Amino acid sequence: MNKKDLYIYGAGGAGRELSFSLETNTQWRVAGFIDDTPELAGKVINGIPVVGGIASFDNRDAAIVVCIVDKPTIKRTIVDKAKKFGHHNFPVVIGSPTSFVAPSVKFKEGCLISMPFDYISVDVDFGEFVFVNCTTRIGHDVKIGAYTTIFSGIDIGGHSEIGADCVIGSGSVINPGVRIGDGCIIGGGAVVVKDIPAGVIAAGCPARRIK
């Protein structure tokens, strides 16, 4: 099978981990990193060239996956900037063949299941540019809003809803049917047993509002 070229925006930790995960991928070949850090331009990182920033990257048809994970608002700004420069090819990427994704899962553009050993059950609905890291289980009928980051080792119960621009910390548990509002940050290891309103930072077991 001929692999398709893929460019990773972001040569930081998440981008480098994705490039490693894609080494066994049968669909994608990492052709380069895109990064706006001037001193990285022209360097080779783990065998992959940094082709420069998004403004100077002139391959308008290139497939790009965005690896900015901890700040959803920055990711939004980067995607908007890329689109202004004429880049509109943001495919759904499932990095590792060890992740199980039900055929009924609905993805919008730019979604990334980055690392190995994720399990995404039936009828899950992702907004655009959602990021999921490794060893996470997402139950049936879950809804996840645009630009949200789901870190590693998380258990999300069925029929729960996570809003847009959220960050869900590693090791969290979200009970079935719980709703988390837009722009929330859930601290690592939290156990969310009841709804969390928009714009809240919550942590603990059970999770409580801390800001």
Secondary structure as GFF3:
##gff-version 3
##sequence-region A 1 211
A	DSSP	beta_strand	4	9	.	.	.	ID=ss1
A	DSSP	alpha_helix	13	21	.	.	.	ID=ss2
A	DSSP	three_ten_helix	22	24	.	.	.	ID=ss3
A	DSSP	beta_strand	28	34	.	.	.	ID=ss4
A	DSSP	three_ten_helix	38	40	.	.	.	ID=ss5
A	DSSP	beta_strand	44	45	.	.	.	ID=ss6
A	DSSP	beta_strand	48	49	.	.	.	ID=ss7
A	DSSP	beta_strand	63	66	.	.	.	ID=ss8
A	DSSP	alpha_helix	72	84	.	.	.	ID=ss9
A	DSSP	beta_strand	93	94	.	.	.	ID=ss10
A	DSSP	beta_strand	100	101	.	.	.	ID=ss11
A	DSSP	beta_strand	112	113	.	.	.	ID=ss12
A	DSSP	beta_strand	119	120	.	.	.	ID=ss13
A	DSSP	beta_strand	125	126	.	.	.	ID=ss14
A	DSSP	beta_strand	131	132	.	.	.	ID=ss15
A	DSSP	beta_strand	137	138	.	.	.	ID=ss16
A	DSSP	beta_strand	143	144	.	.	.	ID=ss17
A	DSSP	beta_strand	149	150	.	.	.	ID=ss18
A	DSSP	beta_strand	155	156	.	.	.	ID=ss19
A	DSSP	beta_strand	161	162	.	.	.	ID=ss20
A	DSSP	beta_strand	167	168	.	.	.	ID=ss21
A	DSSP	beta_strand	173	174	.	.	.	ID=ss22
A	DSSP	beta_strand	179	180	.	.	.	ID=ss23
A	DSSP	beta_strand	185	186	.	.	.	ID=ss24
A	DSSP	beta_strand	191	192	.	.	.	ID=ss25
A	DSSP	beta_strand	201	203	.	.	.	ID=ss26
A	DSSP	beta_strand	208	209	.	.	.	ID=ss27
###
